[in-house]
Amino acid sequence: MRPKRVKTPSSSDVEMEPVEVFARIKTVSPTEDTCVDFVDERTVDCKPPPDVVSDKGSRATFTKVFNQGAAQSAVYDEICRPMVKRLLKGKSGLLFNYGVTSSGKTYTMTGSPNQPGFLPRAMEMIFSSIDGHQTKEFRVTSDDRNGFKLLSETDMMTHRLEKRNELVHSRIASRGSTNTVPNYNIDEHYMESLSEGFQYAVFMTYCDIYNESLDDPERGVYGHNITVKEVRSLEDALREYERGLKQRRMAETSLNRTSSRSHAIMSLHVVRIPYDRNTGDVFEDQVEDVTSFASSLHLVDLAGSERQSRTNAAGDRLREAGNINNSLMTLRRCIDILRQNQRTGARGNVPYRSSKITHMFRNFFEILGGVKLVICLNPAASEFNENLDVLNFAEAAQAIVCKREIKEDIEEDFTAREEQAAMARAKKNKRRTIFQPWMVNEEALAHGPPLPCVELFSCDDAEMIPQLIDIIRQRVERREIIGEETDRLTTTFRKKLNHFERENVDALGKLRILEPQVEKIEGENDRLLKDNRRLEKKNRALMEAQRVYELDKKEAEAELQAMNNKLENESKSKRQIEAAAKRKMEDERRKLNMETSRKLREAEENSKNRLNLNEAKMDQLRNILSKNSPRTPVSRVNREVERVERTPVSSARTRNLRKRSVSETRMKEEAGITPGMSVKTPSASNIKENRPPRPGRSQERGRGPTTDHLAHKRRSKSADKWLAHTPKETIDPGTVLQPKVIAKKNVHIPSVGDLKTVDQYLLTHQELGTGNQVKTTLVKGEVYGTRTGGTQVRFTGKEKLTSGTSSEFRRK
Ligand SMILES: Nc1ncnc2c1ncn2[C@@H]1O[C@H](COP(=O)(O)OP(=O)(O)OP(=O)(O)O)[C@@H](O)[C@H]1O
């Protein structure tokens, strides 16, 4: 994942290139107060919000400014897509996302499944572009020291075996874990047309700034314990990335962080190796170290840049914030010094080593170039000061110019190399006749026709001897041909034998190398099998336990069901009992109501009868009064009495009031009190039942003049002065019991003057009862002077006497 340290190029090999800075304004609610304004495609304004009194404000110009609502694809196309294109052409790049917490750095870098950011898009672009042009798996591998190497067929096989082993291990370890890959919805299918003749291997690393880093004198800085993993497909890459993110989230959760507090570095490495299109594989003479064919794209999601004072951090969190700030400060210092050096030509020491992040990417500023910075701005008004700070940093970064290495294009000698390889292959094939099939020239090995039957009849047989000589010569020639063919076959055979012996030795050598590995793998395999058996046993035990638990669960469920049924039945019967009780209560209530209304009707009947009786009596009394006092307006009294008596018995209170008003009028009439006199009348009930008035009643109701204030005027009984009011026709009761009062004055018709001289009042009233009975009613009252100078009588008691002959009483 780290940039390699390459030999510093001479000035003719480099060109200068500025750091490109882009700004992206986070999308916020339109109702929110903001402090960042999009001016045009290159300019942004940061102005103080209305509630902040500040003259600071700033306007900055960048390579491009993305306003709120900018689509993820548009931002990718402008910033990251050219970098991926360069990566596929063998050039490295470095992209930083800088901004305060929650300004959209991670949103821009990763995004979400529905709004994918740089990373998923970059991965998609790489894999769709190299489709069909990938090297064999494990053909290229990381040397674990920031470089890459090419493996031979045999090593590739061994490596594959090792990796498979690792894979089995990791699968066993991660058994049961759910490492699902989010389904990024990438709206565009990115595809870059690449030059012919290369095969590609893709690697990736994910780390954060907390990892250790080491300085390698040969190849530069690289992280310790960072796994460089070959990824073969988009899904593979996303899975790896998700694993890294998950680890980061777990770390953050365990530290109880709410925002990213580490610098996340995601690196994509592409190794492009020329290959021979005739064989479909890499060139045989390809050097093992293929680091120079690799290019990297580093996407760095920096932690929030806010100041410590804003984070309210304390303790460990403060130290952590300090570390984050230190690394960002070092980045700023390096950029400031670089800018200073470039401006003045000075050679100030750039403190790359002061933080891991600058140490890691130093080469990009010094040699490789291709640096881009995306500043994320949260336009919320509360972020005004932080945004100013971010803009200052971005402007400083924009002012620096990086050297960029002009890489020799390996495409140039590609065809020539292919031709050379073809020639070498042909030569090799020619030389290697031993690989040709075993060819035996049967004709050459034939002995020729059998010797003819020759018979010599004399030693100078001129006919036969020449024939024989000819045959023998042919035979010699034949023998020579056979000898040559035999020699050829012997030589070929010996060569083949030698070759196979050599191969055998080679194979034995390799076997000796492989044997321990195979043994190791077999051992590992045995161990895994044992593990597997142990786990299977455990699994069986667990399954058995699960079965038992299932049975228990079923029993418990059945029990629960039974209990539920019982409970339901009980509540059903309870509901029935309740309903029955309710019905019974209703019946009882109805009966009671009927009984009450019956009694009420009876009582009403009774009281009606009594009223009728009283009316008759009242008629008699009226007759008496009309006889005695011609001046008394009996007709008015009668009307009053009739009115009151006709009043329905709807309200006891109204009835009482009316009764009281009637009796008051009557008493006044009887007492001869003129309208100018004020008389306080006791309530009818008080008179009838001789009950004292209820305390505080008059105050409560606030009605009529109160007499309580007169109570203190009352004198002792012995000092009472009585006014005895006896109408003319009152007969002397004689021996009948009489009230014990000494009347100051006896009058038939009392006047105001009479009342003023006394403090007690007694009215003797008589009426005829049934037969010859005379009913005498004694009405007592207290006389008070009123505030206004009048006099009032308050009736306090009533006594009734019925007199008649003894025979009448006997009859009764
Ligand atoms: N341009 C945008 N459009 C819509 N939503 C955005 C945008 N930028 C950020 N967001 C939303 O704002 C929230 C915070 O964004 P994000 O996590 O990317 O901030 P951050 O700068 O990475 O914060 P931290 O430093 O804590 O990691 C997220 O819910 C994200 O979806």
The ligand as an SDF file (V2000), in Angstrom:
LIG
                    3D

 31 33  0  0  0  0  0  0  0  0999 V2000
  -23.0920   16.1610    0.1550 N   0  0  0  0  0  0  0  0  0  0  0  0
  -23.9060   15.5330    1.0130 C   0  0  0  0  0  0  0  0  0  0  0  0
  -25.1860   15.3020    0.6820 N   0  0  0  0  0  0  0  0  0  0  0  0
  -26.0170   14.6840    1.5190 C   0  0  0  0  0  0  0  0  0  0  0  0
  -25.6640   14.2200    2.7410 N   0  0  0  0  0  0  0  0  0  0  0  0
  -24.4080   14.4010    3.1280 C   0  0  0  0  0  0  0  0  0  0  0  0
  -23.4700   15.0630    2.3000 C   0  0  0  0  0  0  0  0  0  0  0  0
  -22.3090   15.1100    2.9470 N   0  0  0  0  0  0  0  0  0  0  0  0
  -22.5040   14.4900    4.1260 C   0  0  0  0  0  0  0  0  0  0  0  0
  -23.7510   14.0650    4.2440 N   0  0  0  0  0  0  0  0  0  0  0  0
  -24.3580   13.3740    5.4050 C   0  0  0  0  0  0  0  0  0  0  0  0
  -23.8360   13.9720    6.5840 O   0  0  0  0  0  0  0  0  0  0  0  0
  -23.5450   13.0160    7.5680 C   0  0  0  0  0  0  0  0  0  0  0  0
  -22.0950   13.1380    8.0190 C   0  0  0  0  0  0  0  0  0  0  0  0
  -21.2570   12.8980    6.9200 O   0  0  0  0  0  0  0  0  0  0  0  0
  -19.8840   12.0850    7.0330 P   0  0  0  0  0  0  0  0  0  0  0  0
  -19.9870   10.9050    7.9310 O   0  0  0  0  0  0  0  0  0  0  0  0
  -19.4490   11.7960    5.6500 O   0  0  0  0  0  0  0  0  0  0  0  0
  -18.9890   13.1640    7.7430 O   0  0  0  0  0  0  0  0  0  0  0  0
  -17.4290   13.0540    8.0590 P   0  0  0  0  0  0  0  0  0  0  0  0
  -16.8400   14.3580    7.7110 O   0  0  0  0  0  0  0  0  0  0  0  0
  -16.8440   11.8500    7.4390 O   0  0  0  0  0  0  0  0  0  0  0  0
  -17.4670   12.8990    9.6440 O   0  0  0  0  0  0  0  0  0  0  0  0
  -16.3420   12.2050   10.5700 P   0  0  0  0  0  0  0  0  0  0  0  0
  -15.1850   13.0910   10.6180 O   0  0  0  0  0  0  0  0  0  0  0  0
  -17.0390   12.0920   11.8890 O   0  0  0  0  0  0  0  0  0  0  0  0
  -16.0830   10.8600    9.9930 O   0  0  0  0  0  0  0  0  0  0  0  0
  -23.8600   11.6660    6.9620 C   0  0  0  0  0  0  0  0  0  0  0  0
  -25.1270   11.2500    7.4210 O   0  0  0  0  0  0  0  0  0  0  0  0
  -23.9210   11.9200    5.4750 C   0  0  0  0  0  0  0  0  0  0  0  0
  -24.8530   11.0750    4.8420 O   0  0  0  0  0  0  0  0  0  0  0  0
  1  2  1  0
  2  3  1  0
  2  7  2  0
  3  4  2  0
  4  5  1  0
  5  6  2  0
  6  7  1  0
  6 10  1  0
  7  8  1  0
  8  9  2  0
  9 10  1  0
 10 11  1  0
 11 12  1  0
 11 30  1  0
 12 13  1  0
 13 14  1  0
 13 28  1  0
 14 15  1  0
 15 16  1  0
 16 17  2  0
 16 18  1  0
 16 19  1  0
 19 20  1  0
 20 21  2  0
 20 22  1  0
 20 23  1  0
 23 24  1  0
 24 25  2  0
 24 26  1  0
 24 27  1  0
 28 29  1  0
 28 30  1  0
 30 31  1  0
M  END
$$$$
